[in-house]
Amino acid sequence: MNVFRAPGEVPAGFGPSVVVIGKFDGVHSGHRAVIDRARVTATDAAARVVAVTFDRNPLSLLRPELCPDPLSSVEQKLELLAEAGVDATLVLRFDEQLAGLEPRAFVEHVLVDALGVVTVMVGVDFRFGRGGAGDSAMLAELGTVYGFEVDLVGDVQGGGRRVSSTWVRDLLSAGAVEGAARLLGRPHAVAGEVVHGLKRGRELGFPTANLSPDAEGFIPADGVYAGWLLDLGPETEASDASAPVTRYPAAISVGTNPTFDDVEARQVEAHVLDETSLDLYGHRVQVQFTHRIRGMVAFEGIEKLIAQMTDDVARVRVALRA
């Protein structure tokens, strides 16, 4: 997938393109339904499918007090869009200049001049341009001026509710990773570099790979989970798409280690099953959450903690076999 960080990076004559516009936070099943529809339209028009998105949630600038934590980083989003079949993504820097762009200027500069758009797919509540002045009706009017069509896409429903990033975030905040996976169409994941921790897990017989505090992706509620650790290789080489990826079954802990009460910030650490000498320090890994095993509690004494961790691992094995 081609990635452009500004309209000026798009080569001349890039179009025709079928454009989908949105934050695409998490690239959930609703997003992918729109992308699938765009792929069909693009095939008929001999065009590329292009996603137009932003380097941050626009609310972080416009209404920071209302801005939620992202489900995925920009780099995670790009990987997911590529997997969904998008041919190119234009990541716009959402700053004061972009926020102040008039609707017509946005359409002309981004969609028409840069991307050679033939069809734009948006939701019925789509807003764009300075102060949200542009809506789907205005976009359709501009389409008649510049020669492109506008396809309004309805919401994807699940259980009587619109599939949305907010719903996924609510489920993850409650630790309901299985429900989140159904909306995402895949296990939710966080990614980051493995760093040195207190090495207490190794002392207890359960060595863990600790993710760096700046791990990418929304961290679910504190607790113990079953899932998978994907070793993407040394951080300096992890961006190489041809590099081999190794997947390990893992028991995953999220929280601040309340038994010892010596971890200030929430952390994600994964115990790879049946691997006691695995060295992942400095590697970039992805941790996928598939099942919640239990909540996070403090234990009275090391023996009770070890007994519980032994039981956790046994339950993780069962969950991953299901």
C-alpha positions as CSV (number, residue, x, y, z in Angstrom):
1,M,0.0,0.0,0.0
2,N,1.2,3.5,-0.9
3,V,1.3,6.0,2.0
4,F,1.3,9.7,1.5
5,R,1.7,12.2,4.3
6,A,0.5,15.2,2.4
7,P,-1.5,15.9,-0.8
8,G,1.8,17.2,-2.3
9,E,3.3,13.8,-2.0
10,V,0.7,12.2,-4.4
11,P,2.3,11.9,-7.8
12,A,0.7,13.8,-10.7
13,G,-1.9,11.8,-12.6
14,F,-2.5,9.4,-9.6
15,G,-6.2,9.0,-10.2
16,P,-8.8,7.8,-10.9
17,S,-9.6,6.9,-7.3
18,V,-12.5,5.8,-5.1
19,V,-12.0,7.6,-1.8
20,V,-13.2,6.6,1.7
21,I,-12.8,9.3,4.3
22,G,-12.7,8.8,8.1
23,K,-10.7,8.5,11.3
24,F,-10.6,4.7,10.8
25,D,-9.8,4.2,14.5
26,G,-9.3,0.5,15.0
27,V,-10.4,-0.3,11.4
28,H,-13.3,-2.3,12.7
29,S,-15.9,-4.4,10.8
30,G,-17.9,-1.2,10.0
31,H,-14.9,0.4,8.4
32,R,-14.0,-2.8,6.5
33,A,-17.6,-3.0,5.1
34,V,-17.2,0.4,3.6
35,I,-13.7,-0.5,2.2
36,D,-15.1,-3.7,0.7
37,R,-17.8,-1.6,-1.0
38,A,-15.2,0.8,-2.3
39,R,-13.2,-2.1,-3.7
40,V,-16.2,-3.2,-5.8
41,T,-16.8,0.3,-7.1
42,A,-13.1,0.7,-7.9
43,T,-13.0,-2.5,-9.9
44,D,-15.9,-1.3,-12.0
45,A,-14.2,2.1,-12.5
46,A,-10.7,0.7,-13.0
47,A,-9.7,3.0,-10.1
48,R,-7.6,2.7,-6.9
49,V,-9.1,2.6,-3.4
50,V,-7.8,5.4,-1.4
51,A,-8.3,6.0,2.3
52,V,-8.1,9.6,3.5
53,T,-7.5,9.9,7.3
54,F,-5.7,12.0,9.9
55,D,-2.6,11.8,11.9
56,R,-4.6,12.3,15.1
57,N,-8.2,12.5,16.2
58,P,-9.5,15.9,15.1
59,L,-11.1,16.3,18.6
60,S,-7.6,16.4,20.0
61,L,-7.4,19.9,18.5
62,L,-11.0,21.0,18.3
63,R,-12.3,19.6,21.6
64,P,-9.5,18.0,23.5
65,E,-11.6,17.5,26.6
66,L,-13.8,15.1,24.6
67,C,-11.0,13.3,22.7
68,P,-10.9,9.6,23.6
69,D,-7.8,7.4,23.7
70,P,-7.2,5.9,20.3
71,L,-7.7,2.2,19.6
72,S,-4.8,2.1,17.3
73,S,-1.7,4.2,16.5
74,V,-1.3,5.7,13.0
75,E,1.2,2.9,12.1
76,Q,-1.2,0.2,13.3
77,K,-4.0,1.9,11.4
78,L,-1.9,1.9,8.2
79,E,-1.1,-1.8,8.6
80,L,-4.8,-2.6,9.1
81,L,-5.9,-0.5,6.1
82,A,-3.4,-2.4,4.0
83,E,-4.7,-5.7,5.2
84,A,-8.3,-4.5,4.4
85,G,-7.3,-4.0,0.7
86,V,-6.7,-0.3,0.5
87,D,-4.4,0.6,-2.4
88,A,-3.2,3.9,-0.9
89,T,-3.7,6.0,2.2
90,L,-3.3,9.8,2.5
91,V,-2.6,10.7,6.1
92,L,-3.4,14.4,6.6
93,R,-1.8,16.4,9.4
94,F,-4.8,17.7,11.4
95,D,-3.6,21.2,12.4
96,E,-5.0,24.7,12.5
97,Q,-4.4,25.1,8.8
98,L,-6.4,22.0,7.9
99,A,-9.1,22.7,10.4
100,G,-9.5,26.1,8.9
101,L,-9.8,24.9,5.3
102,E,-13.1,25.8,3.6
103,P,-15.1,22.8,2.4
104,R,-14.7,23.7,-1.3
105,A,-11.0,24.1,-0.9
106,F,-10.7,20.7,0.8
107,V,-12.5,19.0,-2.0
108,E,-10.6,20.8,-4.7
109,H,-7.1,20.5,-3.1
110,V,-7.3,17.0,-1.6
111,L,-9.9,15.0,-3.5
112,V,-9.8,16.5,-7.0
113,D,-6.3,17.8,-7.6
114,A,-4.3,15.3,-5.6
115,L,-6.4,12.1,-5.9
116,G,-8.4,12.4,-9.1
117,V,-11.5,11.2,-7.3
118,V,-14.4,9.6,-9.2
119,T,-16.4,8.4,-6.2
120,V,-16.3,9.5,-2.5
121,M,-17.9,7.2,0.1
122,V,-19.0,8.8,3.4
123,G,-21.5,8.2,6.1
124,V,-24.7,10.2,6.3
125,D,-23.4,12.3,9.2
126,F,-20.1,13.2,7.5
127,R,-18.9,16.7,8.2
128,F,-15.8,18.4,6.7
129,G,-14.2,21.8,6.3
130,R,-13.9,24.8,8.6
131,G,-16.2,24.5,11.6
132,G,-17.8,21.4,10.1
133,A,-19.6,23.6,7.5
134,G,-19.6,20.9,4.9
135,D,-21.9,17.9,5.0
136,S,-22.9,15.1,2.6
137,A,-25.3,17.3,0.8
138,M,-22.7,19.9,0.1
139,L,-20.2,17.2,-0.9
140,A,-22.8,15.9,-3.5
141,E,-23.2,19.5,-4.8
142,L,-19.5,19.9,-5.2
143,G,-19.4,16.5,-6.9
144,T,-21.6,17.9,-9.7
145,V,-19.2,20.8,-10.1
146,Y,-16.0,18.7,-10.1
147,G,-17.3,15.5,-11.8
148,F,-17.4,12.9,-9.0
149,E,-20.1,10.9,-7.4
150,V,-20.9,10.7,-3.7
151,D,-22.0,7.3,-2.2
152,L,-23.7,7.6,1.2
153,V,-22.9,4.5,3.3
154,G,-25.2,3.4,6.0
155,D,-24.0,2.2,9.4
156,V,-23.1,-1.5,10.1
157,Q,-25.4,-2.7,12.9
158,G,-24.7,-5.4,15.5
159,G,-27.1,-6.4,18.3
160,G,-29.2,-3.4,17.6
161,R,-26.3,-0.9,17.9
162,R,-24.1,0.8,15.4
163,V,-20.7,-0.8,15.2
164,S,-18.3,2.0,16.2
165,S,-14.9,2.7,17.7
166,T,-16.7,4.0,20.8
167,W,-18.4,0.6,21.3
168,V,-15.1,-1.3,20.9
169,R,-13.4,1.1,23.4
170,D,-16.3,0.5,25.9
171,L,-15.8,-3.2,25.6
172,L,-12.1,-3.1,26.1
173,S,-12.4,-0.8,29.0
174,A,-14.6,-3.5,30.7
175,G,-12.1,-6.2,29.7
176,A,-14.5,-7.8,27.3
177,V,-11.9,-8.6,24.7
178,E,-14.0,-11.4,23.0
179,G,-16.8,-9.0,22.3
180,A,-14.4,-6.4,21.0
181,A,-12.9,-9.0,18.7
182,R,-16.3,-9.7,17.2
183,L,-16.7,-6.0,16.3
184,L,-13.1,-5.7,15.1
185,G,-13.2,-9.0,13.1
186,R,-9.9,-9.9,14.8
187,P,-8.3,-10.0,18.3
188,H,-7.5,-6.5,19.6
189,A,-3.7,-5.9,19.9
190,V,-1.1,-3.6,21.3
191,A,2.4,-3.3,20.0
192,G,5.7,-2.0,21.3
193,E,9.3,-2.8,22.2
194,V,10.2,-5.3,24.8
195,V,12.0,-3.6,27.6
196,H,13.6,-4.6,30.9
197,G,11.3,-4.7,33.9
198,L,11.8,-5.7,37.6
199,K,12.3,-9.3,36.5
200,R,9.9,-10.4,39.2
201,G,8.1,-12.8,36.9
202,R,11.4,-14.7,36.2
203,E,12.0,-14.9,40.0
204,L,8.5,-16.5,40.4
205,G,9.0,-19.0,37.6
206,F,7.0,-17.0,35.0
207,P,9.3,-14.8,33.0
208,T,7.5,-12.1,31.0
209,A,8.1,-9.8,28.1
210,N,7.3,-6.3,29.3
211,L,6.1,-3.8,26.7
212,S,7.5,-0.3,26.8
213,P,5.3,2.3,28.5
214,D,4.6,4.0,25.1
215,A,3.1,0.8,23.6
216,E,0.7,1.5,20.7
217,G,-2.9,0.7,20.9
218,F,-5.7,0.9,23.5
219,I,-4.8,-1.2,26.7
220,P,-7.8,-3.2,28.0
221,A,-8.9,-3.2,31.6
222,D,-6.5,-4.5,34.3
223,G,-6.5,-8.3,34.5
224,V,-5.1,-11.5,33.1
225,Y,-5.8,-12.6,29.5
226,A,-5.1,-15.4,27.1
227,G,-3.7,-14.5,23.8
228,W,-0.7,-14.5,21.5
229,L,2.6,-12.7,21.3
230,L,4.0,-12.1,17.8
231,D,7.7,-11.5,17.6
232,L,8.3,-9.0,14.8
233,G,12.1,-9.0,15.3
234,P,14.6,-6.4,16.5
235,E,13.1,-2.9,16.7
236,T,15.5,-1.7,14.0
237,E,14.3,-4.3,11.6
238,A,10.6,-4.7,12.5
239,S,9.4,-2.5,9.7
240,D,10.7,-5.0,7.1
241,A,7.5,-6.6,5.8
242,S,9.5,-9.6,4.5
243,A,11.0,-10.4,7.9
244,P,9.7,-13.6,9.5
245,V,7.1,-13.4,12.3
246,T,6.9,-15.9,15.1
247,R,3.7,-16.4,17.1
248,Y,3.7,-17.7,20.6
249,P,0.8,-18.6,23.0
250,A,0.9,-16.3,26.0
251,A,-0.6,-15.4,29.3
252,I,-0.9,-11.7,29.4
253,S,-1.1,-9.4,32.5
254,V,-2.3,-5.8,32.4
255,G,-2.0,-3.6,35.5
256,T,0.2,-2.3,38.2
257,N,1.2,-5.5,40.1
258,P,-1.0,-4.8,43.2
259,T,0.6,-7.7,45.2
260,F,3.9,-5.9,45.3
261,D,2.5,-2.4,44.8
262,D,5.8,-1.2,43.2
263,V,4.7,-0.4,39.6
264,E,3.6,3.2,39.1
265,A,2.1,3.0,35.6
266,R,-0.1,0.3,34.0
267,Q,2.0,-2.1,32.1
268,V,1.4,-5.0,29.6
269,E,3.5,-8.1,30.1
270,A,3.3,-11.4,28.4
271,H,4.4,-14.8,29.7
272,V,5.2,-17.0,26.7
273,L,4.1,-20.5,27.4
274,D,6.7,-23.2,27.6
275,E,9.6,-20.8,26.8
276,T,11.8,-20.1,29.7
277,S,14.9,-18.8,27.9
278,L,13.4,-16.7,25.1
279,D,15.2,-13.4,24.7
280,L,13.0,-10.7,23.3
281,Y,14.7,-7.6,24.7
282,G,14.8,-4.9,22.0
283,H,12.4,-6.7,19.8
284,R,9.1,-5.2,18.6
285,V,6.2,-7.4,19.5
286,Q,2.5,-7.4,19.0
287,V,0.3,-8.8,21.9
288,Q,-3.1,-10.0,20.9
289,F,-5.9,-10.4,23.5
290,T,-8.3,-13.3,22.9
291,H,-9.9,-14.2,26.2
292,R,-10.2,-12.6,29.7
293,I,-9.2,-15.0,32.4
294,R,-9.7,-12.9,35.5
295,G,-9.5,-9.4,37.0
296,M,-6.5,-8.1,38.7
297,V,-6.3,-8.6,42.5
298,A,-3.7,-8.4,45.2
299,F,-2.6,-11.6,46.9
300,E,-1.4,-12.2,50.5
301,G,2.0,-13.8,50.1
302,I,4.1,-15.2,47.3
303,E,2.8,-18.7,47.6
304,K,-0.8,-17.7,46.9
305,L,0.3,-15.6,43.9
306,I,2.4,-18.5,42.4
307,A,-0.6,-20.8,42.9
308,Q,-2.9,-18.4,41.1
309,M,-0.4,-17.8,38.3
310,T,-0.1,-21.6,37.8
311,D,-3.9,-21.8,37.5
312,D,-3.9,-18.8,35.2
313,V,-1.5,-20.5,32.8
314,A,-3.6,-23.7,32.8
315,R,-6.8,-21.7,32.0
316,V,-4.9,-19.9,29.2
317,R,-4.0,-23.2,27.7
318,V,-7.6,-24.3,27.7
319,A,-8.8,-21.0,26.3
320,L,-6.3,-21.0,23.4
321,R,-7.3,-24.6,22.5
322,A,-11.0,-23.6,22.3
